[in-house]
Amino acid sequence: MDQPKQPLAGKVAIVTGASRGGGRGIAVELGAAGAIVYVTGRSTRSAPAPGYGKFLEAATLASMPGTIEDTAEEVTAAGGHGIPIKCDHSNAAEVRALFARVEEDQGRVDVLVNNAWGGHETFTAAALSAPFWEQPIEHWGSMFDRGVRNHVLACQVAAPIFVRQNDGLIVTTTFWDRGHYLKGNLFYDLAKAAMNRVAFAVAEELRPHGVASIALSPGWMRTELVLAGHQAEESTWRDRPALARTESPRYLGRGVVALASDPEVIKKSGSIQTVGALALEYGFTDIDGRVVPPFELG
């Protein structure tokens, strides 16, 4: 039996941190699957997100690419309905207002994707492989206070809605490679491990209410920032041998769609999944037709 072209038609999704990168890829693929997608983040056309000065200087960029309006338009163009809402996901009042609006507008929330991440505020290429004692302690604020905390807060606010519905899916984007240590950035490694544990703990508490919570790890994504760092574009990345192992952000998005379309997704609740493994299980590919295997550190 053929799968429906829009398996998520009419479903309501919230994708946090969706101005660019993985969040943008997820939002667009949810749109292609027919979903109503609330695209949230701090970057708007009228006001770029603050806090990225050091990163932009190191990356020789004038501004961070992407806005919530850009992504929302892509969602609609893909076949869904994109709705941009400015939200600082470290601000509890703004997060509560976001979920209240979505519930008032749509009457429900089917999918929450936790993707908002402040790590780039303090992350620099120079510190990519430095030992932990040479890393700035400011990473804690960007990666935990404006990273892990963002996810916990969104889960807290979303949980009562999901419990009332007795249904729902939370996907937390993360990094995971079989427990291996990401040498060179203790703070990043620790933050992602904490996110994995958050997804597991939330699953434990929400499973009796029919709500699934899953951590999802992509490989090395060709985000706008990765392409800029290699002086490439999506149309020219194949000319850069260093990018051979990369995958598009929409590959991650297709993984989210596969999970959200699975009527038995609750069986995966509490687990850490990799996009490459889901591609083999559910039969999807990246935008160039490749099945990119799960990323491994070594």
Summary of the structure (lengths in Angstrom):
residues: 298
radius of gyration: 17.9
end to end distance: 39.5
largest distance: 56.4
contacts: 1046
relative contact order: 0.14
helix: 48%
strand: 13%
